C-alpha cells in the first residue's frame, strides 16, 4: 500500500470584496479587462487595448468593476490554521477525474494489451446456484480507470462458427481506481460462469456455455488476458460529495457498487473523508449463500457514520414480500417507496446494474409508488434522466 501525505494549502484571496475577484469575475463585472490565457506575461490583450479607459493601472481597471480592498500579506499562508486536523490520505490517482476528464480507451479492442492474472477466488457457497468468481488482474503501466467504468476482455482462441477471433466482452469493474492491492495497477472483476442446462436432461451443454466467462472463471495466477478500455462516462459517482446515492443490483450487478462503496467507506482517500451524503444498497440474490461481498459490506457499515450507509438484501428463495410472494429488489423498492422518492426529490442519484430482466419489475414498482403519491411516473422519469439522477447498466 502506498501512502502519501495529503498536501493541504490554505490561501486567502489577495483581492477581497463583495465577490472573489479573479480574471473571469472581473470581466463579468464589466471592468473592460480582456481575459487572456494563464501564463501570458501581458496584463491585457493589446488587440483590445483601445477598449480600455483611464490610466490602465491594474488597480484602477479592477476597481472600475468591483469594490475591493487589499488583503494583508500575512493572511496568505501555506500551513493549516491552528487546531485543524490533518490526515494522511492516498491521493496519487485523484487527478484521473479531477478536471472533468476521464481515462478512456487506453487500448482499443482491435489493439488490446495484456493483463496478468494475480488471483481468483469463488465468491458464493456451494449451496448457491451457479459459480461466481472474483478475479484480480495486473494491468500494464499507465492503464488507469475510475469507479463505475467497464473493461473489455477478449477470450483466447477463435469462434467455432466464424473462424475469427472472439468478440470483446464488457465487464463492469468491481474495484476502485487504486485496485484491491491499492497500488493503482490492478483491476478486479466479478464474473458469473455462463452455463446452459438442458431443461429436459438437466445436463450442462458445453456448446452453449459462455466463452469468456468460463475462461475467466478458470484462470490461474500468471495467466495472461487480452484487455481493452476502459470505457464508460455515465455510471459514475456524483461530483458533489454531499449527494445521496441509491444502488439497485442483482447478482454480479454488484460490481460497480462494490467500487463505489470501497471508495466511500473503506479506502483512506479524500473522497471517503469528504463524503457527506447517504448511500443505500439493495442487492438481490436467490439464497443467503449467494450474497456477494457481505463481509466487506458489514465492515463498511461499521466504518460509516450514523445513518450514512443502508443495505437491504432481497433473498428471493428465503424471504417473503409483504404481498406474500418471493422477495425481489422491486419489492424492497415498493415497500420503501416513499423514502425512495423523498431521496430522489432531494437530489439523490439512483443506479441499476444486473440482468436486464430486473428492470420491468422495478419500473412497475416505481410507477405504482408514483401513482400512490399522485405523481405521473413518465414525467418523473423524464425529470430524473434530465437531471442525471437515473443510470442503468444491464446486460
C-alpha positions, 0 to 999 in steps of 0.5 A: 500500500502506498501512502502519501501525505495529503498536501493541504494549502490554505490561501486567502484571496489577495483581492477581497470584496463583495465577490472573489475577484479573479480574471473571469469575475472581473470581466463579468463585472464589466471592468473592460479587462480582456481575459487572456490565457494563464501564463501570458506575461501581458496584463491585457490583450493589446488587440483590445487595448483601445477598449480600455479607459483611464490610466490602465493601472491594474488597480484602477481597471479592477476597481472600475468593476468591483469594490475591493480592498487589499488583503494583508500579506500575512493572511496568505499562508501555506500551513493549516490554521491552528487546531485543524486536523490533518490526515494522511490520505492516498491521493496519487490517482485523484487527478484521473477525474479531477478536471472533468476528464476521464481515462478512456480507451487506453487500448482499443479492442482491435489493439488490446494489451495484456493483463496478468492474472494475480488471483481468483477466488469463488465468491458464493457457497456451494449451496448457491446456484451457479459459480461466481468468481472474483478475479484480480488482474495486473494491468500494464503501466499507465492503464488507469480507470475510475469507479463505475467504468467497464473493461473489455476482455477478449477470450483466447482462441477463435469462434467455432462458427466464424473462424475469427477471433472472439468478440470483446466482452464488457465487464463492469469493474468491481474495484476502485481506481487504486485496485484491491492491492491499492497500488493503482495497477490492478483491476478486479472483476466479478464474473458469473460462469455462463452455463446452459442446462438442458431443461429436459436432461438437466445436463450442462451443454458445453456448446452453449456455455459462455466463452469468456466467462468460463475462461475467466472463471478458470484462470490461474495466477500468471495467466495472461488476458487480452484487455481493452478500455476502459470505457464508460462516462455515465455510471459514475459517482456524483461530483458533489460529495454531499449527494445521496446515492441509491444502488439497485443490483442483482447478482454480479450487478454488484460490481460497480457498487462494490467500487463505489462503496470501497471508495466511500467507506473503506479506502483512506482517500479524500473522497471517503473523508469528504463524503457527506451524503447517504448511500443505500444498497439493495442487492438481490440474490436467490439464497443467503449463500449467494450474497456477494461481498457481505463481509466487506459490506458489514465492515463498511457499515461499521466504518460509516457514520450514523445513518450514512450507509443502508443495505437491504438484501432481497433473498428471493428463495428465503424471504417473503414480500409483504404481498406474500410472494418471493422477495425481489429488489422491486419489492424492497423498492415498493415497500420503501417507496416513499423514502425512495422518492423523498431521496430522489426529490432531494437530489439523490442519484439512483443506479441499476446494474444486473440482468436486464430482466430486473428492470420491468419489475422495478419500473412497475414498482416505481410507477405504482409508488408514483401513482400512490403519491399522485405523481405521473411516473413518465414525467418523473422519469423524464425529470430524473434522466434530465437531471442525471439522477437515473443510470442503468447498466444491464446486460 
